[in-house]
Amino acid sequence: MPRILISNDDGIYGSGLKTLILALRPLAELVVIVPDGERSAASHSITLHKPYRVQKLPMELGKNDVIHVTITNGTPADCVKFGVHEALKHKKIDLIIGGINNGSNLGEDIFYSGTVAIAREGAMLGIPSFAISVTHGTKRTMDQAAKVALKVSKCLLQEKMPPRIFLNVNVPTLPNHNIPIEVTRLGRRVYGKRIPSGIDPRGHQYYWLAGVMPRGIPEKGTDIATVESNKVSLTPISLDSTSFSFLSVLKSWKF
């Protein structure tokens, strides 16, 4: 039976975690390692400035059905690193999944996302990986995303992923039982330029860096356009961010 390592950036109480576990449990042995609280927008940060601590908690999946989840005081990327190098260091891991994230990770979101960092860390460690997110965190959409995760997992367990590549999956609220999946490229996000501020009860000024929700440019073939057309986007992401189109030009510059 294959073994899948699952993590997220929403913690043990993340709304998509149990749904994902229930969908994948018949497929594989599941090992779940998650942060002890929300780590949204943690990106690919790792814990260097404090001890890394873990504990196990039971998660009830149904009557007389319990899975033990490891929670940690670290980041999503930490969870993968710890899982591979310590918790499962003598065992083969066939697949790593980040999610299901409550909120999409489209375009440049992947650089901020802790969910996507899980899949990126998996690819860095040479293990097939994908991240999965939903545009709306309703039960219906989470259930649909779990079905998508099962489809993608089965495929990745059968097909050979190229090295240093991982997948980023985004699931909108689908209008019916059909699950159209479209292979896409990354789109472009437009982030707000205004940083809201206010005065707290003690008279001190604060800023809310999250600002307004980002918009997307729905160019044809992108993850943003695909999700807006009520289809699942599946985007291959490379660890190598080198701009090869600019490489030869840069070599001609006189430094």
MIDOSE-1310 file (N, C-alpha, C; in nm, 2 decimals, decimal comma, always signed):
residues 255
mpri	+0,09/-0,12/+0,00/+0,00/+0,00/+0,00/+0,09/+0,12/+0,00; +0,06/+0,22/-0,09/+0,15/+0,34/-0,09/+0,13/+0,42/+0,04; +0,23/+0,51/+0,06/+0,23/+0,59/+0,18/+0,23/+0,74/+0,14; +0,13/+0,82/+0,19/+0,12/+0,96/+0,16/+0,14/+1,04/+0,28
lisn	+0,22/+1,15/+0,27/+0,24/+1,24/+0,38/+0,15/+1,37/+0,35; +0,07/+1,40/+0,44/-0,02/+1,52/+0,43/+0,02/+1,63/+0,53; +0,02/+1,75/+0,48/+0,03/+1,86/+0,57/-0,05/+1,98/+0,52; -0,06/+2,09/+0,59/-0,13/+2,20/+0,55/-0,08/+2,33/+0,62
ddgi	-0,14/+2,44/+0,59/-0,10/+2,56/+0,67/-0,21/+2,62/+0,75; -0,31/+2,54/+0,77/-0,43/+2,58/+0,85/-0,44/+2,50/+0,99; -0,35/+2,41/+1,01/-0,35/+2,33/+1,13/-0,45/+2,22/+1,14; -0,45/+2,16/+1,26/-0,54/+2,04/+1,27/-0,68/+2,07/+1,26
ygsg	-0,72/+2,19/+1,28/-0,86/+2,23/+1,27/-0,90/+2,29/+1,14; -0,80/+2,29/+1,04/-0,83/+2,34/+0,91/-0,95/+2,27/+0,85; -1,04/+2,34/+0,78/-1,17/+2,29/+0,74/-1,15/+2,18/+0,63; -1,04/+2,18/+0,56/-1,02/+2,08/+0,45/-0,94/+1,96/+0,49
lktl	-0,89/+1,95/+0,61/-0,80/+1,84/+0,65/-0,87/+1,71/+0,66; -0,97/+1,71/+0,74/-1,05/+1,58/+0,76/-1,11/+1,53/+0,63; -1,16/+1,63/+0,55/-1,22/+1,59/+0,42/-1,12/+1,52/+0,33; -1,00/+1,57/+0,33/-0,89/+1,51/+0,25/-0,85/+1,38/+0,30
ilal	-0,84/+1,36/+0,43/-0,80/+1,24/+0,49/-0,91/+1,13/+0,46; -1,03/+1,16/+0,48/-1,14/+1,06/+0,45/-1,14/+1,02/+0,30; -1,11/+1,11/+0,21/-1,11/+1,08/+0,07/-0,99/+0,98/+0,03; -0,88/+1,01/+0,10/-0,75/+0,93/+0,06/-0,73/+0,81/+0,14
rpla	-0,80/+0,79/+0,25/-0,77/+0,68/+0,34/-0,78/+0,54/+0,27; -0,88/+0,52/+0,18/-0,88/+0,39/+0,12/-0,77/+0,37/+0,02; -0,70/+0,47/-0,02/-0,60/+0,47/-0,13/-0,46/+0,43/-0,07; -0,43/+0,48/+0,05/-0,29/+0,47/+0,10/-0,29/+0,48/+0,25
elvv	-0,17/+0,45/+0,30/-0,14/+0,47/+0,44/-0,11/+0,62/+0,45; -0,18/+0,69/+0,54/-0,17/+0,83/+0,56/-0,09/+0,87/+0,68; +0,01/+0,96/+0,67/+0,08/+1,02/+0,78/+0,05/+1,17/+0,77; +0,00/+1,22/+0,88/-0,05/+1,36/+0,88/+0,04/+1,44/+0,98
ivpd	+0,11/+1,54/+0,93/+0,19/+1,63/+1,02/+0,16/+1,77/+0,98; +0,10/+1,85/+1,08/+0,05/+1,98/+1,05/+0,10/+2,08/+1,16; +0,10/+2,21/+1,13/+0,13/+2,31/+1,23/+0,03/+2,31/+1,34; +0,06/+2,36/+1,46/-0,03/+2,37/+1,57/-0,13/+2,48/+1,56
gers	-0,12/+2,56/+1,46/-0,21/+2,67/+1,44/-0,20/+2,72/+1,30; -0,28/+2,82/+1,26/-0,27/+2,87/+1,12/-0,14/+2,93/+1,09; -0,09/+2,89/+0,97/+0,04/+2,95/+0,92/+0,02/+3,00/+0,78; -0,10/+3,05/+0,75/-0,12/+3,11/+0,62/-0,02/+3,21/+0,58
aash	+0,02/+3,21/+0,45/+0,12/+3,31/+0,40/+0,26/+3,29/+0,47; +0,28/+3,17/+0,52/+0,42/+3,14/+0,58/+0,52/+3,12/+0,47; +0,48/+3,11/+0,35/+0,57/+3,09/+0,24/+0,65/+2,97/+0,27; +0,78/+2,97/+0,23/+0,87/+2,85/+0,25/+0,96/+2,87/+0,37
sitl	+0,92/+2,95/+0,46/+1,00/+2,97/+0,58/+1,02/+2,84/+0,66; +1,14/+2,83/+0,73/+1,16/+2,72/+0,82/+1,21/+2,77/+0,95; +1,20/+2,68/+1,05/+1,22/+2,72/+1,19/+1,37/+2,71/+1,22; +1,43/+2,82/+1,25/+1,58/+2,82/+1,29/+1,60/+2,88/+1,42
hkpy	+1,51/+2,96/+1,48/+1,54/+3,04/+1,59/+1,48/+2,99/+1,72; +1,42/+2,87/+1,72/+1,37/+2,81/+1,84/+1,36/+2,66/+1,83; +1,35/+2,59/+1,94/+1,34/+2,44/+1,93/+1,21/+2,40/+1,85; +1,22/+2,29/+1,78/+1,11/+2,24/+1,71/+1,04/+2,13/+1,79
rvqk	+0,92/+2,15/+1,82/+0,85/+2,06/+1,91/+0,73/+1,99/+1,84; +0,70/+1,86/+1,88/+0,59/+1,79/+1,82/+0,52/+1,72/+1,93; +0,39/+1,69/+1,90/+0,31/+1,61/+1,98/+0,20/+1,55/+1,89; +0,14/+1,43/+1,94/+0,04/+1,37/+1,87/-0,10/+1,39/+1,93
lpme	-0,20/+1,41/+1,84/-0,34/+1,43/+1,89/-0,43/+1,34/+1,81; -0,53/+1,28/+1,87/-0,62/+1,20/+1,80/-0,72/+1,29/+1,72; -0,75/+1,24/+1,60/-0,86/+1,31/+1,52/-0,97/+1,20/+1,49; -1,09/+1,23/+1,54/-1,20/+1,14/+1,52/-1,26/+1,16/+1,38
lgkn	-1,25/+1,05/+1,30/-1,30/+1,05/+1,16/-1,45/+1,00/+1,15; -1,48/+0,92/+1,25/-1,62/+0,86/+1,26/-1,63/+0,78/+1,38; -1,74/+0,71/+1,40/-1,76/+0,62/+1,51/-1,65/+0,51/+1,52; -1,57/+0,51/+1,63/-1,47/+0,41/+1,64/-1,36/+0,42/+1,53
dvih	-1,34/+0,54/+1,48/-1,25/+0,56/+1,37/-1,16/+0,68/+1,40; -1,04/+0,66/+1,44/-0,95/+0,77/+1,48/-0,82/+0,76/+1,41; -0,77/+0,87/+1,37/-0,63/+0,88/+1,32/-0,55/+0,97/+1,40; -0,43/+0,94/+1,43/-0,34/+1,03/+1,51/-0,26/+1,12/+1,42
vtit	-0,28/+1,25/+1,45/-0,21/+1,36/+1,38/-0,10/+1,41/+1,46; +0,02/+1,43/+1,39/+0,13/+1,50/+1,46/+0,12/+1,65/+1,44; +0,12/+1,73/+1,55/+0,12/+1,87/+1,53/+0,25/+1,93/+1,58; +0,29/+2,04/+1,52/+0,42/+2,09/+1,55/+0,41/+2,24/+1,57
ngtp	+0,51/+2,30/+1,63/+0,52/+2,45/+1,64/+0,59/+2,52/+1,53; +0,61/+2,44/+1,42/+0,68/+2,50/+1,31/+0,59/+2,54/+1,19; +0,66/+2,55/+1,08/+0,59/+2,60/+0,95/+0,55/+2,48/+0,87; +0,47/+2,50/+0,76/+0,43/+2,39/+0,67/+0,56/+2,32/+0,61
adcv	+0,66/+2,40/+0,57/+0,78/+2,34/+0,51/+0,85/+2,26/+0,62; +0,85/+2,30/+0,74/+0,91/+2,23/+0,85/+0,84/+2,09/+0,86; +0,71/+2,09/+0,85/+0,64/+1,96/+0,87/+0,68/+1,86/+0,77; +0,71/+1,90/+0,64/+0,76/+1,81/+0,54/+0,90/+1,76/+0,57
kfgv	+0,98/+1,86/+0,60/+1,12/+1,82/+0,63/+1,13/+1,73/+0,75; +1,05/+1,75/+0,86/+1,05/+1,66/+0,97/+1,00/+1,53/+0,94; +0,89/+1,53/+0,86/+0,83/+1,40/+0,82/+0,92/+1,31/+0,74; +0,99/+1,37/+0,65/+1,08/+1,29/+0,56/+1,21/+1,25/+0,64
heal	+1,27/+1,34/+0,71/+1,40/+1,32/+0,77/+1,40/+1,25/+0,91; +1,28/+1,26/+0,98/+1,27/+1,21/+1,11/+1,16/+1,11/+1,13; +1,04/+1,16/+1,12/+0,92/+1,07/+1,15/+0,92/+0,95/+1,06; +0,95/+0,96/+0,93/+0,95/+0,85/+0,83/+1,08/+0,83/+0,77
khkk	+1,19/+0,85/+0,85/+1,32/+0,84/+0,79/+1,36/+0,71/+0,74; +1,30/+0,60/+0,79/+1,34/+0,47/+0,74/+1,23/+0,41/+0,65; +1,13/+0,50/+0,61/+1,02/+0,45/+0,53/+1,01/+0,52/+0,40; +0,96/+0,46/+0,30/+0,94/+0,52/+0,17/+0,81/+0,61/+0,17
idli	+0,82/+0,73/+0,12/+0,71/+0,82/+0,10/+0,68/+0,83/-0,05; +0,56/+0,79/-0,09/+0,53/+0,78/-0,23/+0,47/+0,92/-0,28; +0,41/+1,00/-0,19/+0,35/+1,12/-0,24/+0,33/+1,21/-0,12; +0,35/+1,34/-0,15/+0,33/+1,45/-0,04/+0,22/+1,54/-0,10
iggi	+0,12/+1,58/-0,01/+0,01/+1,66/-0,04/+0,00/+1,78/+0,06; -0,02/+1,90/+0,00/-0,04/+2,02/+0,09/-0,19/+2,06/+0,07; -0,27/+2,06/+0,18/-0,40/+2,11/+0,16/-0,50/+2,02/+0,25; -0,63/+2,04/+0,22/-0,69/+2,13/+0,12/-0,69/+2,27/+0,18
nngs	-0,64/+2,37/+0,11/-0,63/+2,50/+0,16/-0,76/+2,58/+0,14; -0,80/+2,65/+0,25/-0,92/+2,73/+0,24/-0,89/+2,87/+0,18; -0,90/+2,88/+0,05/-0,86/+3,00/-0,03/-0,77/+2,96/-0,14; -0,79/+3,02/-0,26/-0,71/+2,98/-0,38/-0,57/+3,02/-0,36
nlge	-0,48/+2,95/-0,44/-0,34/+2,99/-0,46/-0,31/+3,00/-0,61; -0,34/+3,11/-0,66/-0,33/+3,13/-0,81/-0,22/+3,23/-0,84; -0,16/+3,22/-0,96/-0,06/+3,31/-1,00/+0,05/+3,33/-0,90; +0,09/+3,46/-0,87/+0,20/+3,49/-0,78/+0,17/+3,45/-0,63
dify	+0,04/+3,41/-0,60/+0,01/+3,36/-0,47/+0,11/+3,25/-0,42; +0,16/+3,17/-0,52/+0,24/+3,06/-0,49/+0,37/+3,10/-0,41; +0,41/+3,22/-0,42/+0,53/+3,26/-0,35/+0,50/+3,30/-0,21; +0,38/+3,33/-0,17/+0,34/+3,36/-0,04/+0,29/+3,23/+0,04
sgtv	+0,24/+3,14/-0,04/+0,16/+3,03/+0,02/+0,24/+2,93/+0,10; +0,19/+2,90/+0,22/+0,25/+2,79/+0,30/+0,20/+2,65/+0,24; +0,08/+2,65/+0,19/+0,03/+2,53/+0,13/+0,12/+2,48/+0,01; +0,15/+2,58/-0,08/+0,23/+2,55/-0,19/+0,37/+2,51/-0,15
aiar	+0,42/+2,57/-0,04/+0,56/+2,54/+0,01/+0,57/+2,39/+0,05; +0,46/+2,33/+0,09/+0,46/+2,19/+0,12/+0,50/+2,11/+0,00; +0,43/+2,14/-0,11/+0,46/+2,06/-0,23/+0,60/+2,10/-0,29; +0,64/+2,22/-0,27/+0,77/+2,26/-0,32/+0,88/+2,19/-0,24
egam	+0,86/+2,18/-0,11/+0,96/+2,11/-0,02/+0,97/+1,97/-0,06; +0,85/+1,91/-0,09/+0,85/+1,77/-0,13/+0,93/+1,75/-0,26; +0,91/+1,84/-0,36/+0,99/+1,83/-0,48/+1,14/+1,85/-0,46; +1,17/+1,94/-0,36/+1,31/+1,96/-0,33/+1,37/+1,83/-0,27
lgip	+1,29/+1,75/-0,21/+1,34/+1,63/-0,15/+1,32/+1,51/-0,24; +1,28/+1,53/-0,36/+1,27/+1,43/-0,46/+1,15/+1,34/-0,45; +1,04/+1,39/-0,40/+0,92/+1,31/-0,38/+0,80/+1,37/-0,46; +0,73/+1,30/-0,54/+0,61/+1,35/-0,61/+0,52/+1,43/-0,51
sfai	+0,48/+1,55/-0,55/+0,40/+1,63/-0,46/+0,31/+1,72/-0,53; +0,20/+1,76/-0,46/+0,11/+1,86/-0,51/+0,04/+1,93/-0,40; +0,00/+2,06/-0,43/-0,08/+2,14/-0,34/-0,21/+2,16/-0,40; -0,32/+2,16/-0,31/-0,45/+2,18/-0,36/-0,53/+2,28/-0,27
svth	-0,60/+2,37/-0,34/-0,67/+2,48/-0,27/-0,81/+2,50/-0,33; -0,90/+2,56/-0,26/-1,03/+2,59/-0,31/-1,05/+2,74/-0,30; -1,14/+2,79/-0,40/-1,17/+2,93/-0,40/-1,26/+2,97/-0,29; -1,35/+2,87/-0,25/-1,45/+2,90/-0,14/-1,45/+2,78/-0,05
gtkr	-1,44/+2,81/+0,08/-1,43/+2,70/+0,18/-1,56/+2,64/+0,22; -1,65/+2,62/+0,14/-1,78/+2,56/+0,17/-1,76/+2,41/+0,18; -1,85/+2,34/+0,25/-1,84/+2,19/+0,25/-1,85/+2,13/+0,11; -1,94/+2,18/+0,03/-1,95/+2,13/-0,10/-1,82/+2,14/-0,18
tmdq	-1,76/+2,26/-0,18/-1,64/+2,28/-0,25/-1,52/+2,19/-0,20; -1,52/+2,18/-0,06/-1,42/+2,09/+0,00/-1,44/+1,95/-0,04; -1,56/+1,90/-0,05/-1,59/+1,76/-0,09/-1,55/+1,74/-0,24; -1,57/+1,85/-0,32/-1,53/+1,84/-0,46/-1,38/+1,83/-0,47
aakv	-1,31/+1,92/-0,39/-1,17/+1,92/-0,40/-1,11/+1,79/-0,35; -1,17/+1,72/-0,25/-1,12/+1,59/-0,21/-1,13/+1,49/-0,32; -1,23/+1,50/-0,40/-1,24/+1,41/-0,52/-1,13/+1,44/-0,62; -1,10/+1,57/-0,64/-1,00/+1,60/-0,73/-0,86/+1,55/-0,67
alkv	-0,84/+1,57/-0,54/-0,72/+1,52/-0,48/-0,70/+1,37/-0,50; -0,81/+1,30/-0,49/-0,80/+1,15/-0,51/-0,76/+1,12/-0,65; -0,82/+1,19/-0,75/-0,79/+1,17/-0,89/-0,64/+1,20/-0,92; -0,60/+1,31/-0,87/-0,46/+1,35/-0,89/-0,36/+1,25/-0,82
skcl	-0,40/+1,21/-0,70/-0,31/+1,12/-0,63/-0,30/+0,99/-0,70; -0,41/+0,93/-0,75/-0,40/+0,81/-0,82/-0,31/+0,82/-0,95; -0,32/+0,93/-1,01/-0,24/+0,96/-1,13/-0,09/+0,97/-1,10; -0,06/+1,04/-0,99/+0,08/+1,06/-0,96/+0,14/+0,93/-0,90
lqek	+0,06/+0,84/-0,84/+0,11/+0,71/-0,80/+0,14/+0,62/-0,91; +0,08/+0,65/-1,03/+0,09/+0,56/-1,14/+0,20/+0,61/-1,24; +0,19/+0,74/-1,26/+0,28/+0,81/-1,36/+0,41/+0,85/-1,29; +0,51/+0,88/-1,37/+0,64/+0,92/-1,32/+0,66/+1,07/-1,34
mppr	+0,67/+1,14/-1,22/+0,69/+1,28/-1,23/+0,83/+1,32/-1,26; +0,86/+1,41/-1,34/+1,00/+1,45/-1,36/+1,06/+1,51/-1,24; +1,19/+1,51/-1,22/+1,25/+1,56/-1,10/+1,23/+1,71/-1,09; +1,22/+1,77/-0,97/+1,22/+1,91/-0,94/+1,10/+1,98/-1,00
ifln	+0,99/+1,90/-1,01/+0,86/+1,96/-1,06/+0,75/+1,92/-0,96; +0,66/+2,01/-0,93/+0,54/+1,97/-0,85/+0,42/+2,04/-0,91; +0,30/+2,00/-0,86/+0,18/+2,05/-0,92/+0,10/+2,14/-0,82; +0,04/+2,24/-0,88/-0,05/+2,33/-0,80/-0,19/+2,32/-0,85
vnvp	-0,28/+2,28/-0,76/-0,42/+2,26/-0,81/-0,51/+2,35/-0,74; -0,60/+2,41/-0,81/-0,70/+2,50/-0,76/-0,84/+2,46/-0,80; -0,93/+2,46/-0,71/-1,07/+2,40/-0,73/-1,17/+2,51/-0,70; -1,25/+2,55/-0,80/-1,36/+2,64/-0,78/-1,48/+2,56/-0,73
tlpn	-1,59/+2,63/-0,70/-1,72/+2,56/-0,67/-1,78/+2,51/-0,80; -1,77/+2,38/-0,82/-1,82/+2,33/-0,95/-1,97/+2,32/-0,96; -2,03/+2,35/-1,07/-2,18/+2,36/-1,07/-2,25/+2,23/-1,07; -2,18/+2,12/-1,10/-2,24/+1,98/-1,10/-2,14/+1,88/-1,06
hnip	-2,17/+1,75/-1,08/-2,08/+1,64/-1,04/-1,96/+1,63/-1,13; -1,97/+1,69/-1,25/-1,85/+1,68/-1,34/-1,73/+1,75/-1,28; -1,61/+1,69/-1,30/-1,49/+1,76/-1,25/-1,39/+1,78/-1,36; -1,42/+1,89/-1,44/-1,33/+1,92/-1,55/-1,19/+1,97/-1,50
ievt	-1,09/+1,90/-1,54/-0,95/+1,94/-1,50/-0,87/+1,99/-1,62; -0,82/+2,11/-1,61/-0,75/+2,17/-1,72/-0,60/+2,20/-1,68; -0,51/+2,16/-1,76/-0,37/+2,19/-1,74/-0,34/+2,33/-1,78; -0,28/+2,41/-1,69/-0,26/+2,55/-1,71/-0,12/+2,60/-1,68
rlgr	-0,10/+2,73/-1,71/+0,02/+2,80/-1,67/-0,02/+2,90/-1,56; +0,08/+2,95/-1,49/+0,05/+3,05/-1,39/-0,01/+3,18/-1,45; -0,11/+3,24/-1,39/-0,16/+3,37/-1,43/-0,09/+3,48/-1,35; -0,14/+3,60/-1,36/-0,09/+3,71/-1,30/-0,19/+3,77/-1,20
rvyg	-0,14/+3,79/-1,08/-0,23/+3,85/-0,97/-0,20/+4,00/-0,97; -0,31/+4,07/-0,93/-0,29/+4,21/-0,91/-0,33/+4,24/-0,76; -0,23/+4,28/-0,69/-0,25/+4,30/-0,54/-0,28/+4,45/-0,52; -0,36/+4,47/-0,41/-0,39/+4,61/-0,38/-0,27/+4,69/-0,33
krip	-0,27/+4,82/-0,36/-0,16/+4,90/-0,32/-0,19/+4,98/-0,19; -0,32/+4,97/-0,15/-0,36/+5,04/-0,02/-0,34/+4,95/+0,10; -0,28/+5,00/+0,20/-0,27/+4,93/+0,33/-0,36/+4,99/+0,43; -0,47/+4,93/+0,46/-0,56/+4,98/+0,56/-0,50/+5,00/+0,70
sgid	-0,54/+5,10/+0,77/-0,48/+5,13/+0,90/-0,59/+5,17/+1,00; -0,56/+5,18/+1,12/-0,66/+5,22/+1,22/-0,59/+5,25/+1,35; -0,67/+5,28/+1,46/-0,62/+5,30/+1,59/-0,67/+5,20/+1,68; -0,58/+5,13/+1,76/-0,63/+5,03/+1,85/-0,69/+5,09/+1,98
prgh	-0,75/+5,01/+2,07/-0,81/+5,07/+2,19/-0,71/+5,14/+2,28; -0,58/+5,12/+2,26/-0,48/+5,19/+2,35/-0,43/+5,31/+2,28; -0,49/+5,34/+2,16/-0,44/+5,47/+2,09/-0,33/+5,45/+2,00; -0,28/+5,33/+1,98/-0,17/+5,31/+1,89/-0,21/+5,27/+1,75
qyyw	-0,14/+5,33/+1,65/-0,18/+5,30/+1,51/-0,13/+5,16/+1,47; -0,21/+5,09/+1,39/-0,18/+4,96/+1,33/-0,21/+4,96/+1,18; -0,15/+4,87/+1,11/-0,17/+4,85/+0,97/-0,21/+4,71/+0,94; -0,30/+4,69/+0,84/-0,34/+4,56/+0,80/-0,28/+4,53/+0,67
lagv	-0,17/+4,45/+0,67/-0,09/+4,43/+0,55/-0,16/+4,35/+0,44; -0,26/+4,27/+0,49/-0,33/+4,18/+0,39/-0,41/+4,27/+0,29; -0,45/+4,38/+0,34/-0,53/+4,47/+0,25/-0,65/+4,41/+0,19; -0,68/+4,44/+0,06/-0,80/+4,39/-0,01/-0,76/+4,26/-0,08
mprg	-0,86/+4,18/-0,11/-0,84/+4,06/-0,18/-0,78/+4,08/-0,32; -0,68/+4,01/-0,36/-0,62/+4,03/-0,49/-0,71/+3,99/-0,60; -0,69/+4,06/-0,71/-0,76/+4,03/-0,84/-0,67/+3,95/-0,93; -0,72/+3,89/-1,03/-0,64/+3,81/-1,13/-0,67/+3,86/-1,27
ipek	-0,57/+3,85/-1,35/-0,58/+3,88/-1,49/-0,62/+3,75/-1,57; -0,74/+3,73/-1,61/-0,78/+3,60/-1,67/-0,74/+3,58/-1,81; -0,61/+3,57/-1,83/-0,55/+3,54/-1,97/-0,58/+3,40/-2,00; -0,61/+3,37/-2,13/-0,64/+3,24/-2,17/-0,52/+3,14/-2,14
gtdi	-0,56/+3,02/-2,09/-0,46/+2,92/-2,06/-0,40/+2,93/-1,92; -0,44/+3,03/-1,84/-0,38/+3,05/-1,71/-0,47/+2,98/-1,61; -0,42/+2,96/-1,49/-0,49/+2,91/-1,38/-0,61/+3,00/-1,34; -0,59/+3,13/-1,35/-0,69/+3,23/-1,31/-0,81/+3,22/-1,40
atve	-0,78/+3,22/-1,53/-0,89/+3,21/-1,63/-0,97/+3,08/-1,62; -0,89/+2,97/-1,59/-0,96/+2,84/-1,58/-1,05/+2,83/-1,46; -1,00/+2,88/-1,35/-1,09/+2,87/-1,23/-1,21/+2,96/-1,25; -1,19/+3,08/-1,31/-1,30/+3,17/-1,34/-1,41/+3,11/-1,43
snkv	-1,37/+3,01/-1,51/-1,46/+2,94/-1,60/-1,51/+2,81/-1,54; -1,50/+2,80/-1,41/-1,55/+2,69/-1,33/-1,49/+2,55/-1,37; -1,36/+2,56/-1,39/-1,28/+2,43/-1,41/-1,17/+2,43/-1,31; -1,12/+2,31/-1,29/-1,01/+2,29/-1,20/-0,88/+2,32/-1,27
sltp	-0,79/+2,40/-1,22/-0,67/+2,43/-1,28/-0,56/+2,34/-1,22; -0,47/+2,28/-1,30/-0,36/+2,20/-1,26/-0,24/+2,25/-1,33; -0,15/+2,31/-1,25/-0,03/+2,38/-1,30/+0,10/+2,31/-1,26; +0,18/+2,27/-1,35/+0,32/+2,22/-1,32/+0,41/+2,34/-1,28
isld	+0,48/+2,32/-1,17/+0,57/+2,43/-1,12/+0,71/+2,37/-1,11; +0,81/+2,45/-1,16/+0,95/+2,40/-1,16/+1,02/+2,47/-1,04; +1,11/+2,40/-0,98/+1,19/+2,46/-0,88/+1,29/+2,56/-0,94; +1,33/+2,54/-1,06/+1,43/+2,62/-1,12/+1,36/+2,75/-1,18
stsf	+1,39/+2,86/-1,11/+1,32/+2,99/-1,15/+1,41/+3,07/-1,24; +1,52/+3,01/-1,29/+1,61/+3,09/-1,38/+1,54/+3,14/-1,50; +1,56/+3,27/-1,53/+1,51/+3,32/-1,66/+1,60/+3,29/-1,77; +1,57/+3,18/-1,84/+1,66/+3,14/-1,95/+1,65/+3,23/-2,07
sfls	+1,54/+3,29/-2,09/+1,53/+3,39/-2,20/+1,62/+3,51/-2,18; +1,65/+3,54/-2,06/+1,73/+3,66/-2,03/+1,88/+3,62/-2,00; +1,90/+3,49/-1,99/+2,04/+3,45/-1,95/+2,14/+3,50/-2,04; +2,12/+3,48/-2,17/+2,23/+3,51/-2,27/+2,24/+3,66/-2,28
vlks	+2,13/+3,74/-2,26/+2,14/+3,88/-2,26/+2,22/+3,93/-2,15; +2,20/+3,88/-2,03/+2,27/+3,92/-1,91/+2,42/+3,89/-1,92; +2,45/+3,78/-1,99/+2,59/+3,75/-2,00/+2,67/+3,85/-2,09; +2,59/+3,92/-2,17/+2,65/+4,02/-2,26/+2,67/+4,16/-2,19
wkf	+2,62/+4,17/-2,07/+2,63/+4,30/-2,00/+2,78/+4,31/-1,94; +2,82/+4,43/-1,93/+2,96/+4,46/-1,88/+2,95/+4,50/-1,73; +2,98/+4,41/-1,65/+2,98/+4,44/-1,50/+3,12/+4,48/-1,45
